[in-house]
């Protein structure tokens, strides 16, 4: 899969790293640390040096109970940093938003890949009767298809209510892929994420992590985004700034199960874990 100027060999056994850049004052993990331009650019440089393959920019916190901001405010936050990163560094850049107008502006400004925490399903779940999209500019899937860029498709639900968790998550991801294809996004442009921490209970998140092998049934590249999330905090009884060991365990699980990418805050430690684990299992 080509992302920006780089080819990602998802058909070969290697786990790539998506480094997180939150330009929000209220992110659950590092809110306020990188919402100033100089700090954001310094952190990007640091993550690249430590081994990041993609930088993922987020302009609105999605932590539990987060404060929603306007399309205009989120766009202003994201686009200014995106343009600065693209102008200074030669690395693919992702934008993390569920708002189609924000994604439209970001892709127009040069973002290389979309990252949608509602898995292209936000419009079908929340649009008013008679409308196919929440947004005047069109649905998220239509916007991404217009720019012909790849997309990370994250599983999410309004409520953590399942009859059969794994089967329903797999089914929802298949539905997301179908929505994308119907809009003009090819299967070869989609990366699937089971959505640890989104629309799931503590037990649900543990079940996802203990069944990573099941997601190969989907036949598409896989992304694990569990960094510092509540499933780690609840298991270890730790605040967000002390969850790196737990995050590294999830990264090792991803490597063991031949997942294609992890999305993490601490690039350096997780890159080391990937190199070590890949050497042990004979793919490094």
Order of alpha helices (4+ residues) and beta strands (2+ residues): beta-beta-beta-alpha-beta-alpha-beta-alpha-beta-alpha-alpha-beta-alpha-beta-alpha-beta-alpha-alpha-beta-alpha
